[in-house]
């Protein structure tokens, strides 16, 4: 890096970037910033270009400084076309236009014709009715995955024909139709043509290149190649995903620095997969940069090598000879980092002094990282200075007590020792030092600054952040265990010294060989969360469902540890039999028949149901297809345990015979009676088959004075008393109603009939007769 500042904010005058990069002295004059667009010319629908192309609309889109594009009707070919009408000063070479005219590919805009009209050059191109991709930003990662194959195929075809586009950007990617299913590469106004001697020939001058998407070799005058287009594609994808250029708020000087020094703002909110794609496409060195083959492999989900060294700032670029004004003894970021305790670093950080010095003498990206510290860590001086330290010196070791750790392996080994010491009650200072580093985010800061986990660094930092939020205040004693396995997820889980497992299904062998040890471990795991934190850190298949299951087990069986132990055990050892009446049961139909075999076996089944063992076995082994249906049967209110058992048996074996309802009598006739009379009838309900009868009785309509002594059916031999006491509002005559019996043994309707007689009038006394 030159000893001249990029931007000077102190006494010395700034040196323009183009003076420090001689190859770029004239380049900045030839680029148009993405935000600059010319004003639309007035639509000229009266034009007939070349006596053939009648203008229907336009200019289309933003007018550049070189041409206007019109929607025209080709009167000869009877089709809509796009005519690009160049200004007087612009004229591509016809030899290269002939080459472009020969490009025929479903993902490349066709060039039909070209020529001169009224001293102005024009191109006649395929009209893309769907517009440009820039009109539909931002796009999702799924959208990009869908469109990327077409873009790659179009680019590859051009490169095979010796054409390098040189200006890939969202406005040069077109949709053929409004349905936006086919994407086409277009606008080859500044493309290069490789002749047989590999010499670059231009279609026109490069006075209208877009700086935002320019590869470093375009800027510094080195030879362009197909890799140049893939760099532009990488920047274009950033633009499409964000909805704006990654340099929308940067100066032209800042954009040049970003391209030439590999300081591109890869969005951290993107998936790690897409971050890798963008890094691969935008590596500064063309020989390291991804191209067609690498992107195709990425599309297939293959692991594609990523040469991050191509991104790294060189040692020379990281050195400055300009002392930091707030502590002149420091002249480099590393020296400043090592001196933070010797001056009022936090105050100067918050005041912006350190950021300004870094911006002027080191790098813009480091200055931006420091600005984020200022914004995010006000009133948190310890954390702010820690982040500042590793921002200034990202390769510095992690200091834990007296230990200096250079990598994750050293840290994991030290943490393992600390946990062993804690078990033995020794060296609590080391444990406290590690806990402090975790709670204060020092580990995350060190990890991310030095990229100590390579491509996984951000992913690992996210896991540590989640760990802190999950355990700091609820279960801090588990945090260091979780940290160990998060740092080293392939580490076996130690059950007791000398006994360990590699994966959850190993619990089966462990239980077979060490039953008591396994039971004790699982009982402990219900409370200290070690087992689920191991699952989470190692990210075994279906770990999210497993962790949710363990949390639910802990909630349900907090006061029933034995049930909790076997709930976890059955989860990973579903073939472990359920002991019942001298049998080792593994199948649910077998269990249903064993329980239903006799009165004694049903009593034993009721005991298993009441204590919770039946549900635990069925849910943990996943032997029932729907836990919701199971709980609907078992958790019903106002239902006897016998009814729940019967419902469970039917759920376990749908082919099991149902109870069978028998009702006597089949009609209820209360005869005739007066309003003040009361009459009763008895209804007998029996189960004449296996099982346990349950259900309810309802009246077809109420309000006549008919009542039952009970309405629920619970048992195999029941008597119901039905009482009739006619209400006063009833009129004399014949009345009919019915009882509806609903049960697991069938349905039946019992008609009810009675006649309400008119009450006879008493004779009037003699004195009433006299006065009546």
C-alpha positions in Angstrom: 0.0 0.0 0.0 1.2 3.5 -0.8 2.2 5.7 2.2 -0.2 8.3 0.9 -3.7 8.3 2.5 -6.8 7.4 0.6 -8.7 10.3 2.2 -6.9 12.8 4.4 -8.7 14.2 7.5 -5.6 15.7 9.2 -3.1 18.3 8.2 -1.5 16.5 5.2 -3.3 17.0 1.8 -4.8 13.8 0.3 -3.2 12.2 -2.7 -5.7 11.1 -5.4 -5.9 7.4 -5.9 -5.1 7.7 -9.6 -1.7 9.1 -8.7 -0.9 6.1 -6.6 -2.1 3.7 -9.3 -0.6 5.0 -12.6 -2.6 2.5 -14.6 -5.8 4.1 -13.4 -4.9 7.7 -14.1 -7.2 7.9 -17.2 -9.6 5.2 -16.2 -11.7 7.2 -13.8 -12.5 9.5 -16.7 -14.1 6.6 -18.7 -16.6 5.3 -16.2 -20.1 6.4 -15.5 -21.3 5.9 -11.9 -24.3 3.6 -11.7 -26.5 6.4 -10.2 -25.9 8.8 -13.1 -28.5 8.5 -15.9 -29.3 10.9 -18.7 -32.6 12.5 -18.9 -35.1 10.9 -21.3 -35.5 12.3 -24.7 -39.0 13.1 -25.8 -40.8 10.2 -27.4 -40.7 10.5 -31.2 -43.4 8.3 -32.6 -43.2 10.0 -35.9 -39.9 8.5 -36.7 -39.4 5.8 -39.4 -35.9 4.6 -39.0 -34.1 3.4 -42.1 -37.5 3.4 -43.9 -38.3 0.2 -42.2 -38.6 0.5 -38.4 -41.6 2.6 -37.2 -41.2 3.9 -33.7 -44.0 2.8 -31.4 -42.6 3.9 -28.1 -39.5 5.3 -26.5 -36.9 6.0 -25.5 -37.1 2.9 -23.4 -35.5 2.9 -20.0 -32.8 5.3 -19.0 -31.0 7.0 -21.8 -27.2 6.7 -21.7 -24.7 9.1 -23.0 -24.2 6.9 -26.1 -27.6 6.0 -27.5 -31.4 5.8 -27.2 -33.5 2.7 -27.5 -36.9 2.6 -29.1 -39.6 0.0 -29.5 -40.3 -0.3 -33.2 -42.4 -2.3 -35.6 -40.3 -4.0 -38.3 -42.5 -3.4 -41.4 -40.6 -6.0 -43.4 -40.3 -8.9 -40.9 -43.7 -7.9 -39.2 -42.4 -8.1 -35.7 -41.6 -5.9 -32.8 -38.0 -5.0 -32.4 -35.8 -2.8 -30.2 -33.8 -0.3 -32.2 -30.7 1.3 -30.5 -30.0 4.6 -32.1 -26.5 5.9 -31.3 -25.6 9.5 -31.0 -23.5 11.1 -33.7 -20.1 10.5 -32.0 -20.6 6.8 -31.3 -20.1 4.1 -33.9 -19.1 0.4 -33.3 -16.8 -1.3 -35.7 -18.8 -3.2 -38.3 -16.4 -6.2 -38.3 -17.2 -6.8 -34.7 -20.9 -6.2 -35.2 -20.8 -9.0 -37.8 -19.5 -11.3 -35.0 -22.2 -10.2 -32.6 -24.8 -10.7 -35.3 -23.8 -14.4 -35.5 -24.6 -15.0 -31.8 -27.7 -17.1 -31.6 -28.6 -18.5 -28.2 -31.9 -18.6 -26.3 -30.2 -16.7 -23.4 -28.6 -14.0 -25.6 -30.5 -11.0 -27.1 -30.4 -11.4 -31.0 -28.8 -8.7 -33.1 -30.9 -8.8 -36.3 -29.4 -5.9 -38.3 -27.2 -2.8 -38.0 -26.5 0.2 -40.2 -26.4 4.0 -40.5 -29.4 6.3 -40.9 -29.2 10.0 -41.1 -25.5 9.8 -40.1 -26.3 7.9 -36.9 -25.5 4.3 -36.3 -28.3 1.9 -35.3 -28.7 -1.7 -34.1 -31.9 -3.7 -34.5 -32.3 -6.2 -31.7 -34.7 -8.7 -30.3 -37.4 -7.0 -28.2 -37.7 -8.3 -24.6 -41.2 -7.6 -23.4 -40.5 -8.6 -19.8 -38.2 -5.6 -19.2 -34.9 -5.7 -17.3 -34.1 -7.6 -14.2 -33.4 -4.4 -12.4 -37.1 -3.6 -12.5 -37.9 -6.4 -10.2 -35.4 -6.0 -7.4 -34.8 -7.1 -4.8 -34.8 -10.8 -5.7 -34.6 -13.7 -3.3 -31.9 -16.3 -3.2 -34.5 -18.8 -4.7 -35.1 -16.4 -7.6 -31.3 -16.1 -8.3 -31.0 -19.9 -8.2 -33.8 -20.1 -10.8 -32.3 -17.5 -13.2 -28.6 -18.2 -12.8 -28.5 -21.2 -15.2 -29.8 -19.1 -18.1 -27.3 -16.3 -17.4 -24.4 -18.8 -17.2 -25.4 -20.5 -20.5 -25.7 -17.1 -22.2 -22.3 -16.0 -20.9 -20.7 -19.3 -21.8 -21.9 -19.1 -25.3 -20.5 -15.6 -25.8 -17.2 -16.6 -24.4 -17.1 -19.7 -26.7 -17.5 -17.3 -29.6 -14.7 -15.1 -28.3 -17.0 -12.3 -27.0 -16.4 -10.7 -23.6 -19.3 -8.6 -22.5 -17.5 -6.3 -20.0 -20.6 -4.6 -18.7 -22.7 -7.3 -16.9 -25.2 -5.5 -14.6 -28.9 -5.7 -13.8 -30.0 -3.3 -16.6 -28.3 -5.6 -19.1 -30.2 -8.8 -18.1 -33.5 -9.0 -19.9 -36.7 -11.0 -19.5 -38.0 -12.3 -22.9 -41.7 -12.2 -21.8 -43.8 -10.6 -19.1 -43.9 -14.0 -17.4 -40.2 -13.6 -16.6 -39.3 -17.3 -17.2 -36.4 -16.7 -19.7 -33.5 -14.4 -18.9 -31.3 -13.0 -21.7 -28.0 -11.3 -21.8 -28.0 -8.1 -23.8 -26.4 -4.7 -24.6 -23.0 -5.6 -26.0 -22.2 -2.0 -26.6 -18.8 -2.1 -24.9 -17.9 -5.8 -25.3 -14.5 -7.0 -26.4 -13.7 -9.5 -29.1 -10.8 -11.9 -28.8 -9.3 -12.4 -32.3 -7.2 -15.4 -33.1 -4.1 -13.9 -31.7 -5.9 -13.3 -28.4 -5.8 -9.6 -28.9 -8.6 -7.6 -27.4 -10.7 -5.6 -29.9 -13.4 -3.2 -28.8 -16.8 -2.6 -30.3 -16.4 1.0 -29.4 -14.6 3.3 -26.9 -14.9 2.4 -23.2 -16.3 5.8 -22.3 -19.5 4.4 -20.8 -18.4 1.5 -18.6 -20.1 1.3 -15.3 -17.6 1.5 -12.4 -19.7 -0.4 -9.9 -19.3 -3.7 -11.8 -15.8 -3.2 -13.2 -13.3 -6.0 -12.4 -9.9 -4.9 -11.1 -8.2 -5.9 -14.4 -10.6 -3.5 -16.3 -9.5 -0.7 -14.0 -5.8 -1.2 -13.8 -5.4 -1.8 -17.5 -4.5 -5.5 -17.4 -5.8 -8.0 -20.0 -9.5 -8.9 -19.7 -10.8 -12.4 -20.0 -14.0 -14.4 -19.5 -13.2 -14.1 -15.8 -13.9 -10.4 -16.1 -17.6 -11.0 -16.9 -17.9 -13.4 -13.9 -16.6 -10.6 -11.6 -19.3 -8.3 -13.0 -21.8 -11.1 -12.5 -20.9 -11.4 -8.8 -21.4 -7.6 -8.2 -24.7 -7.9 -10.2 -26.0 -10.6 -7.9 -25.2 -8.5 -4.9 -27.2 -5.7 -6.5 -30.1 -7.9 -7.4 -30.3 -9.5 -3.9 -30.0 -6.1 -2.0 -32.1 -4.1 -4.4 -29.4 -1.5 -4.9 -25.7 -1.3 -5.9 -23.3 -2.4 -3.2 -21.7 1.0 -3.8 -24.8 3.1 -3.8 -23.5 5.3 -1.0 -19.8 5.3 -1.9 -17.7 7.8 -3.7 -15.9 7.0 -7.0 -12.6 6.9 -5.1 -14.1 4.4 -2.5 -15.4 2.2 -5.3 -12.0 2.0 -6.9 -10.4 1.1 -3.6 -12.9 -1.6 -3.0 -12.3 -3.2 -6.4 -8.5 -3.0 -6.5 -8.0 -4.1 -2.9 -10.7 -6.8 -2.7 -12.8 -4.9 -0.1 -16.2 -5.8 -1.4 -19.2 -5.5 1.0 -20.5 -9.1 1.0 -23.9 -8.9 2.7 -23.8 -10.9 6.0 -27.6 -11.4 6.0 -27.2 -13.8 3.1 -26.9 -17.5 3.6 -23.4 -18.9 3.9 -23.9 -20.7 0.6 -24.6 -17.4 -1.2 -21.8 -15.6 0.6 -19.4 -18.2 -0.7 -20.8 -17.8 -4.3 -20.3 -14.0 -4.2 -16.8 -14.3 -2.7 -15.8 -16.8 -5.4 -17.1 -14.6 -8.2 -15.4 -11.5 -7.0 -11.9 -12.6 -6.0 -9.5 -9.8 -7.2 -7.1 -12.2 -8.9 -8.6 -13.6 -12.1 -6.7 -16.8 -11.8 -8.4 -17.5 -8.4 -11.8 -16.3 -9.4 -14.7 -18.7 -10.0 -16.1 -19.1 -13.6 -18.6 -21.3 -15.4 -17.4 -24.7 -14.1 -17.2 -23.5 -10.4 -20.6 -21.8 -10.5 -22.2 -24.9 -12.0 -20.6 -27.1 -9.3 -21.9 -24.6 -6.7 -25.4 -25.0 -8.2 -25.2 -28.7 -7.8 -24.4 -28.3 -4.1 -20.8 -29.4 -4.5 -18.0 -28.1 -2.3 -16.0 -25.6 -4.4 -12.6 -24.5 -3.2 -12.5 -20.8 -2.2 -9.1 -19.1 -2.3 -9.6 -16.5 0.4 -5.9 -15.5 0.2 -6.9 -13.6 -2.9 -9.1 -11.4 -0.7 -6.5 -10.7 2.0 -4.8 -7.4 2.4 -1.1 -7.7 2.0 1.3 -6.8 4.8 2.5 -3.7 3.0 -1.1 -2.5 2.7 -1.6 -3.0 6.4 1.3 -0.8 7.3 1.3 3.0 7.6 4.1 5.3 8.7 1.6 8.0 9.9 1.5 7.9 13.7 -1.8 7.9 15.4 -2.3 11.5 16.8 -3.9 10.3 20.0 -0.9 8.0 20.8 2.0 8.9 18.5 4.0 5.9 19.6 1.7 3.7 17.5 2.1 3.8 13.7 0.3 0.6 12.7 -3.0 -1.0 13.6 -1.2 -3.7 15.5 0.8 -1.2 17.5 -2.3 0.7 18.3 -4.1 -2.4 19.4 -1.3 -3.3 21.7 -1.3 0.2 23.2 -5.0 0.6 24.0 -4.5 0.4 27.8 -2.0 3.3 27.7 -4.3 6.1 26.6 -8.0 7.0 26.9 -8.8 4.6 24.0 -12.5 4.3 24.8 -13.1 8.1 24.8 -11.2 8.5 21.5 -13.0 5.6 20.0 -16.4 7.1 20.8 -15.2 10.5 19.6 -14.4 9.1 16.2 -10.6 9.8 16.3 -9.5 6.1 15.8 -11.9 5.6 12.9 -10.7 8.7 11.1 -7.1 7.7 11.4 -7.8 4.2 10.2 -9.9 5.5 7.3 -7.2 7.9 6.2 -4.1 5.7 6.6 -5.2 2.0 6.7 -8.4 0.9 5.0 -12.0 1.9 4.5 -13.4 -1.5 5.5 -11.6 -1.4 8.8 -12.9 2.1 9.4 -16.4 0.9 8.7 -16.0 -2.0 11.2 -14.8 0.5 13.9 -17.9 2.7 13.2 -20.1 -0.3 13.9 -18.4 -0.7 17.3 -19.0 2.9 18.1 -22.7 2.6 17.2 -23.3 -0.8 18.8 -21.3 -0.6 22.0 -21.9 2.8 23.6 -21.8 2.5 27.4 -20.1 -0.9 27.1 -16.4 0.1 27.3 -14.9 -3.3 28.0 -16.7 -5.0 25.1 -16.0 -2.1 22.8 -12.3 -2.1 23.4 -12.2 -5.9 23.0 -13.8 -5.6 19.6 -11.5 -2.7 18.7 -8.5 -4.7 19.6 -9.3 -7.6 17.3 -10.5 -5.3 14.6 -7.1 -3.6 14.6 -5.2 -6.9 15.1 -7.4 -9.7 13.8 -4.6 -12.3 13.9 -3.8 -11.7 17.6 -4.2 -14.7 20.0 -7.1 -15.0 22.3 -5.9 -14.3 25.9 -7.5 -16.6 28.5 -6.0 -16.1 32.0 -2.3 -16.8 31.3 -2.9 -18.7 28.1 -2.5 -17.3 24.6 -4.6 -19.3 22.1 -3.8 -19.2 18.4 -6.6 -21.5 17.1 -9.8 -23.4 17.9 -8.0 -26.6 18.7 -5.9 -25.0 21.4 -9.0 -23.3 22.8 -11.0 -26.6 22.8 -8.2 -28.5 24.5 -7.8 -25.8 27.2 -11.6 -25.8 27.7 -11.6 -29.6 28.1 -8.9 -29.3 30.8 -10.9 -26.6 32.6 -14.0 -28.7 32.7 -12.1 -31.7 34.0 -10.6 -29.5 36.7 -14.1 -28.2 37.6 -15.2 -31.7 38.1 -12.4 -32.2 40.5 -12.9 -28.9 42.2 -9.6 -27.4 41.0 -8.5 -24.3 39.2 -11.8 -22.4 39.2 -9.9 -19.3 38.1 -9.4 -20.8 34.6 -13.2 -21.6 34.4 -14.1 -18.1 35.5 -11.7 -16.6 32.9 -13.3 -18.7 30.1 -16.8 -17.8 31.3 -15.9 -14.1 31.3 -14.6 -14.4 27.7 -17.9 -16.0 26.7 -20.3 -13.6 28.4 -18.4 -10.6 27.2 -18.3 -11.8 23.6 -14.5 -11.9 23.4 -14.5 -15.4 21.9 -16.9 -14.4 19.1 -14.9 -11.2 18.4 -11.6 -13.1 18.2 -13.1 -15.9 16.1 -14.8 -13.6 13.5 -11.9 -11.1 13.3 -9.3 -13.8 12.5 -11.6 -16.1 10.6 -10.4 -18.9 12.8 -13.1 -21.2 11.5 -12.6 -20.4 7.9 -15.8 -20.3 5.9 -17.7 -21.4 9.0 -16.6 -18.4 11.1 -19.9 -16.5 10.9 -21.9 -19.7 11.4 -19.9 -20.5 14.5 -20.3 -17.0 15.8 -24.0 -17.2 15.4 -24.1 -20.4 17.4 -22.0 -18.9 20.2 -24.4 -15.9 20.3 -27.4 -18.3 20.5 -25.6 -20.2 23.3 -25.1 -17.1 25.4 -28.7 -16.0 25.0 -29.9 -19.5 25.8 -27.8 -20.3 28.8 -26.3 -17.3 30.4 -29.1 -16.6 32.9 -30.9 -19.9 33.0 -28.1 -22.5 33.2 -24.7 -20.9 33.1 -23.0 -24.1 34.5 -24.0 -25.9 31.3 -22.6 -23.1 29.1 -18.9 -24.3 29.1 -19.9 -27.8 28.2 -22.0 -26.5 25.3 -19.1 -24.2 24.3 -16.7 -27.2 24.2 -18.9 -29.2 21.8 -19.8 -26.1 19.7 -16.1 -25.5 19.1 -15.4 -29.2 18.5 -18.7 -30.8 17.4 -17.1 -34.1 16.4 -15.9 -34.7 20.0 -17.4 -37.9 21.5 -19.8 -37.4 24.4 -18.2 -38.7 27.6 -20.7 -40.6 29.8 -18.3 -41.5 32.5 -14.5 -41.8 32.3 -13.7 -44.5 29.8 -17.2 -44.7 28.4 -18.3 -42.5 25.5 -20.7 -42.4 22.5 -20.2 -41.0 19.0 -23.9 -40.5 18.1 -27.3 -40.7 19.8 -28.2 -44.2 18.5 -25.1 -45.5 20.5 -27.4 -45.3 23.6 -28.7 -48.7 22.6 -25.3 -50.4 22.9 -24.5 -48.3 26.0 -27.7 -49.4 27.7 -27.1 -53.1 26.8 -23.6 -53.0 28.3 -24.0 -50.4 31.1 -27.7 -50.3 32.2 -27.2 -48.4 35.5 -24.6 -46.0 34.0 -27.0 -45.2 31.2 -30.0 -44.6 33.5 -27.9 -42.3 35.7 -26.6 -40.4 32.8 -30.1 -39.8 31.3 -31.5 -38.8 34.7 -28.7 -36.2 35.0 -29.2 -35.0 31.4 -32.9 -34.2 32.1 -31.6 -31.5 34.5 -28.2 -30.3 33.3 -29.1 -30.2 29.5 -25.8 -31.7 28.6 -27.3 -34.3 26.2 -29.4 -31.8 24.2 -26.6 -29.3 24.0 -24.4 -32.1 22.5 -27.1 -32.8 20.0 -27.5 -29.1 19.1 -23.7 -28.6 18.7 -23.1 -31.7 16.6 -26.2 -31.0 14.5 -27.1 -34.6 14.1 -30.0 -35.4 11.7 -33.3 -34.3 13.1 -31.6 -32.6 16.1 -34.2 -29.8 16.3 -37.0 -32.4 16.8 -34.9 -34.3 19.3 -34.1 -31.2 21.4 -37.8 -30.3 21.3 -38.7 -33.8 22.5 -36.2 -33.6 25.4 -37.5 -30.2 26.5 -41.1 -31.6 26.4 -39.9 -34.7 28.4 -38.3 -32.5 31.0 -41.5 -30.5 31.4 -43.8 -33.5 31.7 -41.7 -35.8 33.9 -39.9 -33.3 36.1 -41.4 -35.1 39.2 -41.2 -38.6 37.5 -37.6 -39.1 36.7 -37.9 -42.8 35.9 -40.5 -42.0 33.2 -38.2 -39.3 31.9 -35.2 -41.7 31.7 -37.1 -44.3 29.7 -38.7 -41.6 27.5 -35.2 -40.6 26.4 -34.0 -44.1 26.1 -37.0 -45.3 24.0 -36.4 -42.3 21.7 -33.1 -43.7 20.6 -33.7 -47.4 21.4 -37.3 -47.9 20.1 -36.8 -51.7 20.1 -36.4 -51.8 23.8 -39.4 -53.9 25.0 -42.1 -52.8 27.3 -42.5 -55.3 30.1 -46.1 -56.4 30.6 -47.6 -59.4 32.5 -44.4 -61.4 32.0 -44.1 -60.5 28.3 -41.6 -58.2 26.5 -43.8 -56.2 24.2 -42.5 -54.5 21.0 -45.6 -54.3 18.9 -48.7 -52.2 19.7 -51.2 -54.8 18.5 -49.6 -57.4 20.7 -49.9 -55.0 23.7 -53.6 -54.4 22.9 -54.4 -58.1 22.9 -52.4 -58.8 26.1 -54.3 -56.0 28.0 -57.7 -57.2 26.7 -57.0 -60.9 27.5 -58.7 -60.9 31.0 -60.1 -58.9 33.8 -56.7 -59.1 35.6 -54.7 -58.0 32.5 -57.1 -55.1 32.0 -56.5 -54.1 35.6 -52.7 -54.2 34.9 -53.2 -52.1 31.8 -55.2 -49.5 33.8 -52.2 -49.3 36.2 -49.8 -48.7 33.3 -52.1 -46.1 31.9 -52.6 -44.3 35.2 -48.9 -44.1 35.9 -48.1 -42.8 32.4 -45.9 -45.7 31.1 -48.2 -46.5 28.2 -48.2 -43.0 26.8 -44.4 -42.6 27.4 -43.7 -45.8 25.5 -46.0 -45.1 22.6 -44.8 -41.5 22.1 -41.1 -42.0 22.7 -40.9 -45.0 20.3 -43.1 -43.1 17.8 -45.3 -46.2 17.5 -48.4 -44.1 17.0 -48.8 -42.1 13.9 -50.6 -39.2 15.6 -49.7 -38.0 19.2 -52.6 -35.6 18.9 -55.1 -38.5 18.5 -53.5 -40.3 21.3 -53.7 -37.4 23.7 -57.3 -36.7 22.6 -58.2 -40.2 23.9 -56.0 -40.1 27.1 -56.5 -36.5 28.2 -60.3 -36.3 27.9 -62.0 -34.8 30.9 -65.0 -36.3 32.8 -64.1 -39.7 31.3 -63.2 -42.7 33.4 -59.8 -44.4 33.2 -61.6 -47.5 31.9 -63.1 -45.5 29.0 -59.6 -44.1 28.2 -58.1 -47.6 28.2 -60.8 -48.8 25.8 -60.2 -45.9 23.4 -56.5 -46.6 23.6 -56.9 -50.2 22.8 -59.0 -49.3 19.7 -56.3 -46.9 18.6 -53.6 -49.6 19.0 -55.6 -52.2 17.1 -58.4 -50.9 14.9 -59.3 -54.5 14.1 -60.2 -55.2 17.8 -63.9 -56.0 18.2 -66.0 -53.0 19.4 -68.3 -53.2 22.4 -71.9 -54.0 21.4 -74.8 -51.9 22.7 -78.1 -53.6 23.9 -81.0 -51.5 25.3 -84.2 -52.6 26.9 -86.9 -51.6 26.5 -86.8 -50.3 23.0 -89.8 -48.0 23.6 -90.9 -45.9 26.6 -94.6 -45.4 27.0 -95.6 -43.4 30.1 -99.3 -43.8 29.3 -101.7 -41.0 30.2 -101.4 -38.8 33.2 -102.4 -35.4 34.6 -100.2 -32.3 35.1 -99.6 -33.1 38.8 -98.7 -36.7 38.3 -95.1 -38.2 38.2 -94.2 -41.3 36.3 -90.9 -43.3 36.0 -89.5 -45.9 33.7 -86.2 -47.9 33.9 -83.9 -48.3 30.9 -81.3 -51.1 30.9 -78.1 -50.7 28.9 -75.7 -53.6 28.4 -72.5 -54.4 26.5 -73.0 -57.9 25.0 -69.5 -58.0 23.5 -65.9 -57.4 24.7 -64.4 -54.2 26.0 -65.8 -51.4 28.0 -69.0 -49.5 27.0 -69.0 -45.7 27.2 -71.0 -42.9 25.7 -73.9 -40.5 26.6 -77.7 -40.2 26.4 -79.4 -37.0 25.1 -83.1 -36.0 24.6 -84.3 -35.0 21.2 -85.9 -31.9 22.7 -86.1 -30.6 26.3 -88.8 -28.6 28.1 -91.4 -31.3 28.7 -90.4 -32.4 32.2 -88.5 -35.5 31.2 -85.3 -36.1 33.3 -82.6 -38.8 33.6 -80.8 -39.7 36.8 -77.5 -39.7 34.8 -76.5 -39.0 31.2 -73.1 -40.6 30.8 -72.6 -44.3 29.9 -69.7 -45.8 31.8 -69.8 -49.6 32.2 -71.1 -52.8 30.8 -74.4 -53.2 32.7 -76.2 -50.0 33.6 -79.7 -48.9 34.7 -81.1 -45.4 33.9 -84.2 -44.0 35.6 -86.2 -41.8 33.3 -88.8 -39.6 35.1 -91.7 -37.7 33.6 -93.3 -34.8 35.5 -95.2 -32.8 32.9 -94.6 -29.1 32.9 -97.6 -26.8 33.5 -97.1 -25.1 30.2 -97.8 -28.3 28.3 -101.2 -28.5 26.7 -103.4 -31.7 27.0 -102.9 -34.3 24.2 -100.4 -36.8 22.9 -96.7 -35.9 23.3 -93.7 -37.7 21.7 -90.0 -37.4 22.3 -87.0 -39.7 22.0 -83.8 -40.7 23.8 -80.6 -40.7 21.6 -78.0 -43.1 22.8 -74.4 -42.5 21.5 -71.8 -45.1 22.5 -68.7 -46.8 21.3 -70.9 -49.9 21.0 -73.3 -48.3 18.6 -76.2 -45.8 18.3 -79.8 -46.3 19.2 -83.0 -44.1 19.4 -85.6 -44.9 22.1 -89.1 -43.4 21.3 -91.0 -41.8 24.2 -94.8 -41.3 24.3 -97.3 -40.0 26.8 -100.8 -38.5 26.9 -101.4 -35.5 29.0 -105.0 -35.5 30.2 -107.0 -32.4 30.9 -107.5 -31.8 34.7 -111.3 -32.0 35.6 -113.0 -28.9 37.1 -114.3 -29.1 40.7 -118.1 -28.3 41.3 -118.8 -24.7 42.5 -119.9 -24.1 46.1 -123.6 -23.0 46.6 -122.7 -19.5 47.4 -120.8 -19.1 44.2 -123.7 -20.4 42.2 -126.0 -17.7 43.8 -123.7 -14.9 42.8 -122.6 -16.3 39.4 
